[in-house]
Amino acid sequence: MADTLIGNGTVVTLNAENQFFEKGAVVVRERRIEAVGVESDLRAQYPTARFVDARGGLIMPGFLCTHTHFYGAFARGMAIPGEPPRNFPQILQQLWWRLDKALTPEDIAASAEIFLVDAIRHGTTCVIDHHASPNAVDGSLDIIAGAVATSGLRACLAYEVSDRDGPAVIEAGIRENERFIRALRSEFKTLAEEGLLAASYGLHASFTLSPETLERCAASGSELGVGFHIHVAEDVSDEDDSLAKYSKRVVERLLNEHILGPHSIAAHCVHVQSGEIVTLAQTRTNSVHNPRSNMNNAVGRAPVEEMLAAGVNVGLGNDGFSMNMMQEMKAAYLMHKLVAGDPRVMPGDLVLNMAFARNARIVEAVFSPFVTDFARVGELSPGAAADLVLLDYYPPTPLSGGNFPWHLLFGIDAQHVNSTMVAGRWLMRDRQVLEMDEERIHARARELADALWKRI
């Protein structure tokens, strides 16, 4: 395959050196980046490369999302029957635990397609999903994997094991995780070895998991060589439940049950305390902040800066909101200032670091059990994955590597994304999605969502 030179743009590398090339270019060879630098130099070094014109805009790494729920697509615009929920447990019972029970295999496929198209349009090139469909468990991850393969994006999948729907569903959830993880080393082996598909062992949350279920899942996940993806202290009710039932806080319980570790994701961590933060750091467990969801559910503000200071790797997810990770970054930047009453907290460069470098560490943690040479994501540098986006952003003020975070937070948004590439393959060019039939996907999803709402 001939090299591709993407030039006539400003290259924002977001690599360790934070290199910035105002008249820059990126050379792509097959699935990886071959070179990054000044365009005139790279044109001389790669005279036969096919040229792609960035039209004076930005060339930057693709965005990453390390915690989401594809099936949340069908909640958009849905009216919750009865009185509005007053707290997070009621939101789960009246909305999410009614919606996920109503999902059919066709709904699962359609909701995944909606989110994957949404990701491509917003320049999000890798996503980590957490799925639940208690009445359609068997094969559900294969259905999502099929949609991922068609889309061309990178994704890590997990099925949410929970005790809330009884023994048969517990067994089905455990079986689905085990089967799919093994499938990544057999029928999905090519996608896994190419770094396009991975899996974690999915768990819901401490308050819906008995000691017996956690023990079984811990042993199973350890045998399969993967980490766990679980909601941790999203609401204070999770901590209250753990204290009442087990006389210990959530993180201590998960530590004792061997759920924590460098390949695991503890999503949210809104109500963790200092001792729990130390445990997360010592076990090298990853955490994911989801500010839009936390604000929407009124569950509180995660102690993100405290976790980072203690050595916890904290990334950024959307928990089922849109795949516009720029909006998630803006929410993180603003939320903490408001709650703390201090404009100095959560500075822009820290938000950028979470969204790219720290998210990239989480992505590597969940993909590494399936691929020996996983290409770095979240940066543009030789040897990194050819996952990048082109943006029609023409800055009204000087732009540099140093002030880029604040351009992204205050000036750049989804309307500027015009092209998305994953593993050297264009998934969107000039705002045209290439690998998925967007019109068909949206039309079919509307029909299915209407039917699902009526069932609920």
Beta strands, then each sheet from edge to edge (+ up, - down):
strand 1: 4-12
strand 2: 20-29
strand 3: 32-38
strand 4: 50-53
strand 5: 58-61
strand 6: 63-68
strand 7: 124-129
strand 8: 154-157
strand 9: 197-199
strand 10: 201-205
strand 11: 228-232
strand 12: 265-268
strand 13: 286-289
strand 14: 314-316
strand 15: 388-391
strand 16: 417-422
strand 17: 425-429
strand 18: 432-433
sheet 1: 3+ 2- 1+ 4+
sheet 2: 3+ 2- 1+ 5+ 15- 16+ 17- 18+
sheet 3: 6+ 7+ 8+ 9+
sheet 4: 10+ 11+ 12+ 13+ 14+
end
